[in-house]
Amino acid sequence: MRFRWTPEKIDKLRELYVATDIDEICQYFGTKRHVIYCAAQRYNIARSEEFKKAHCYNVQPNIPTQFKKGMTSWNKGKKGIQIGGKETQFSKGHKPHNWKPEGTERISKDGYIEIKHNGKYRAKHRIIYEEHHGIKLDPYEVVIFLDRNPRNLDISNLKLISRQEHMQRNHWVHLPEELQEVIHLKKNITRIITEHGKRQNSRPETPSI
């Protein structure tokens, strides 16, 4: 159950938070540290200066390790400094182990063929459509496979449709009859559960004897 701060609890927190250990405060309210800290911040409750001096760490600057006026850094004027030696550095033109050349194809997690085009992987069927029609597709434009086979990249199988048409095309009424029956049954079950819950909530409470 979520902890609720009543005016009485807030007043008590103001009294305790000034100079009481956080674990004792948690034990008093029966809650966790982050609840206490958040409440103290929300209601602008602070520790006393004496408590902070006695229990909080005061970070002191490390004076001996600081730069002094007039000092010169050890790497001043050393352009292209070698740390670790040339053996550990990438040579000019080096390619990472996972580099793939232009035109490399892969299968996406959704089952579409992607191809490396201008340094980036794109859906191959969209590139084919663009090159055939001499256009540049916008991100919101959808190219579908008429036979629903994402491996059939023939231009006659590709069609440009709007987002709205795409949503209508993927509506459940276009699914096989078996799946439609399951979806319809699920809707009926959900409706029955909802109506039962409403009836339960609308029943008058039985007066206690």
QUILINZI-V112870 format. One line per field, one symbol per residue. burial: 1 if it has 16 or more other ideal C-beta (glycine too) atoms within 10 Angstrom, else 0. A space follows every 50 residues. Layout:
# QUILINZI-V112870
burial = ???
This chain:
# QUILINZI-V112870
burial = 00000000000010011000000010001000001100110000101000 00000000000000000000000000000000000000000000000000 00000000000111101000001111111000000010000111100001 00000011000000000000000000000000000000000000000000 000000000
